[in-house]
């Protein structure tokens, strides 16, 4: 009798101890190279979670679209094939216009403005993700977007007929408005597209240009500071809720730290990547006045179209941002 009691108590003790020993593993698909600052920030976030949770939650980062391609990541997190993932919000503008607010040319055209826009956008994004069984953890802006071109540009007219790399609804629309020819190319294929002449121009950050070694194929980058699109890290709500309270807290704390750190990394990546592109022979130039005026017009048209499409929600966002 005693031995069976002892066995029962040992079993009960083992059960009680089990959660402390249990390890949860999450996969985090990301679309950008391991050397990109966003990915480096994700890895630091995963390390912070591991440390703060005492090894209870292990997050494996899968960079370079190696687990899921960029457009598939959000659905993968929503469906639970991945518990957590990083997306470029503007890629999902067709699904819901508010995701594309930070891809509107010349709306938020500096780091301070990008942070201000996220403050207004965040509660709306959180509400939308909650309806889809997900949560927003943190967002980090890309460096300001400029125009890469194989030939010098003086005005938007110089972009007519040029093969323009598009990666979002907004970048496709810019091509249409300036008379360029939009070609859809994902981040992982940019280098090859420019090497083979599939693309001759695009709007993107210095970081993307450096990642893709664009100095080998492109000689000009115009610093238009058009917009600073954000990468958003989102988590499957059921997976998050399944964690114990202390581990959930560890994730939220690591996410808050990652948002602050990511902003500083983005600013540094901007300066560093432009310096490196310049050192490798690319001309980093301010946009000529006519090009600037033309692109501003494109921005005004796109903002009006976006607000018409986004309806009262879009108007509410812009009004709150401009307050």
Secondary structure, 3 states (H helix, E strand, C coil): CHHHHHHHHHHHHHHHHHHHHCCEEEEEECCCCCCCHHHHHHHHHHHHHHHHCCCCEEEEEECCCCCCCHHHHHHHHHHCCCCEEEEEHHHHCCCCHHHHHHHCCCCCCCHHHHHHHHHHHHHHHHHHHHHCCEEEEEEEECCCCEEEECCCCCCHHHHCCCEEEECCHHHHHHHHHHCCEEEECCHHHHHHHHHCCCCCEEEECHHHHHHCCHHHCCCEEECCCCCCCEEEEEEEHHHHHCCCHHHHHHHHHHHHHHHHHHHHHHHHHHHHHHHHHHHCCCEEECCCHHHHHHHHHHHHHHHHHHHHHHHHHHHHHHHHHHC
